[in-house]
Amino acid sequence: MEDGAKPRDLKDRTFEFAQLVRAFVKQLPRTLSNTEDVKQLVRASGSVGANWIEADEALSKKDFLMHVKICRKEAKESRLFLRLIDAGLAKSNVVARETLATEARELTLIFSSIISKSG
């Protein structure tokens, strides 16, 4: 976002997270381990937003909670793969990786809060 503020709507925020992950991985060194970790990261980051859409459209409270728990799980996985990725020597890649890992952690905390308040 231009002013550094994060979207308040989780649909927008999770979409932006997945979009930023995709931009980040295009800048990474092409190594064997990065190739595999990037595949997992791209899937997990997109799954956060997809499952939030599913939760938002849930047919029951149980369905809602299940999808929010999946959101939390995928956000945790995203953070793991961000930590595993070799960002190379470019300082901008290291900063971007840390920023995305922080966002994944914040999303995890948000989903944890939703779960605890809904359960």
Secondary structure, DSSP 8 states (H G I E B T S, - for coil): -TTS---SSHHHHHHHHHHHHHHHHTTS---HHHHHHHHHHHHHHHHHHHHHHHHHT-SSHHHHHHHHHHHHHHHHHHHHHHHHS---S-HHHHHHHHHHHHHHHHHHHHHHHHHHHH-
